[in-house]
Amino acid sequence: MGAWGIGIFENDDAMDFVGDLVDGEASLEAALAVGGEYVEAPDASIALAAAEVVASLAGAPSPSLPKEARDWVAAQGGLPDTTLVTRALQAVEGATSGESELVELWEEAGEDGWREPVNDLRARLTSLQT
């Protein structure tokens, strides 16, 4: 994992996803399809980034959302349906479960700070469901 920080967008996989999304080469739906079985670190990082984009589309953006993603969100012109918000929340859970390589990597590194941005994302998505 090419990571330079603990933030959701502070790794190569998340930023590659943003570039692919902006270029029309990736979809939110596909990126959110994680969980169940063991989740590889790249898939978990992409799912978290996609969940951040969904939160932004629904009006609960993170200040750490990259400019390219903010511009993409602004160009979409509409809020996602509640199903997409639910899928984003499920993706967060799948990406950060005990069956996630990303969790294992952060634990091996002795870094607990990565949980803060994930918990913030989870809280924002949860608030959108009520």
C-alpha positions in Angstrom: 0.0 0.0 0.0 1.5 3.3 -1.1 0.3 5.5 1.8 1.6 8.8 3.0 -0.8 9.4 5.8 -3.8 8.0 7.7 -6.5 9.8 5.8 -8.9 8.1 3.4 -7.4 9.8 0.4 -3.8 9.5 1.5 -2.9 6.5 -0.5 -2.3 5.5 -4.1 -5.3 3.2 -4.5 -7.8 5.9 -3.3 -6.3 8.6 -5.5 -6.1 6.2 -8.5 -9.8 5.5 -8.0 -10.6 9.3 -7.9 -8.7 9.7 -11.2 -10.6 6.7 -12.8 -13.9 8.0 -11.5 -13.3 11.5 -13.0 -12.2 9.9 -16.3 -15.3 7.7 -16.4 -13.3 4.5 -16.0 -14.7 3.6 -12.6 -18.1 3.4 -11.0 -19.2 4.1 -7.5 -21.3 0.9 -7.5 -18.4 -1.3 -8.4 -16.1 0.3 -5.9 -18.7 -0.2 -3.1 -19.0 -3.9 -3.7 -16.7 -5.1 -0.9 -17.3 -7.2 2.2 -18.3 -10.7 3.1 -15.0 -12.5 2.6 -11.5 -11.3 3.0 -11.0 -7.8 1.6 -7.7 -6.9 0.0 -6.1 -3.6 1.0 -6.5 -1.9 -2.4 -10.2 -2.9 -2.6 -10.8 -1.6 1.0 -9.0 1.7 0.2 -11.1 2.2 -3.0 -14.3 1.4 -1.1 -13.6 4.0 1.5 -12.8 6.6 -1.1 -16.0 5.7 -3.0 -18.0 6.0 0.3 -16.5 9.5 0.8 -17.7 10.4 -2.7 -21.2 9.2 -1.9 -21.2 11.1 1.4 -20.3 14.2 -0.6 -23.0 13.6 -3.2 -25.5 13.4 -0.3 -24.4 16.7 1.2 -22.0 15.5 3.9 -18.6 16.1 2.4 -15.2 15.6 4.0 -12.8 18.6 4.0 -10.2 16.1 2.8 -12.1 15.3 -0.4 -9.6 15.9 -3.3 -10.4 18.8 -5.6 -10.9 16.4 -8.6 -13.5 14.5 -6.6 -15.2 17.8 -5.4 -15.4 18.9 -9.0 -16.9 15.6 -10.1 -19.5 15.7 -7.3 -20.5 19.2 -8.3 -20.9 18.1 -11.9 -23.3 15.3 -11.0 -26.1 17.7 -10.1 -28.2 15.4 -7.8 -28.3 13.5 -4.6 -27.8 9.7 -4.6 -30.7 7.6 -3.8 -30.8 6.2 -0.2 -29.8 2.8 -1.5 -26.4 4.1 -2.6 -25.9 5.7 0.9 -26.7 2.4 2.5 -24.3 0.6 0.2 -21.6 3.1 1.0 -22.1 2.5 4.8 -22.0 -1.3 4.1 -18.8 -0.8 2.2 -17.2 1.1 5.1 -18.1 -1.8 7.4 -16.7 -4.4 4.9 -13.5 -2.5 4.3 -12.8 -2.1 8.0 -14.0 -5.4 9.3 -11.7 -8.1 10.9 -11.5 -9.7 7.5 -9.7 -6.7 5.9 -6.1 -6.6 4.8 -6.2 -2.8 5.3 -7.0 -3.3 9.0 -4.2 -5.8 9.3 -1.7 -3.5 7.7 -2.6 -0.6 10.0 -2.5 -2.8 13.0 0.9 -4.2 12.0 2.1 -0.6 11.6 0.9 0.2 15.1 -1.2 3.1 13.8 -4.6 3.5 15.4 -5.2 7.0 14.0 -6.6 5.6 10.7 -9.8 4.9 12.6 -10.6 8.6 13.1 -11.4 9.5 9.5 -13.2 6.2 9.0 -15.3 6.8 12.1 -16.1 10.3 10.9 -17.1 8.9 7.5 -19.3 6.3 9.2 -21.0 8.9 11.3 -21.7 11.2 8.3 -23.2 8.3 6.3 -25.2 7.1 9.3 -26.7 10.6 9.8 -27.8 10.6 6.1 -30.0 7.6 6.8 -32.1 9.3 9.4 
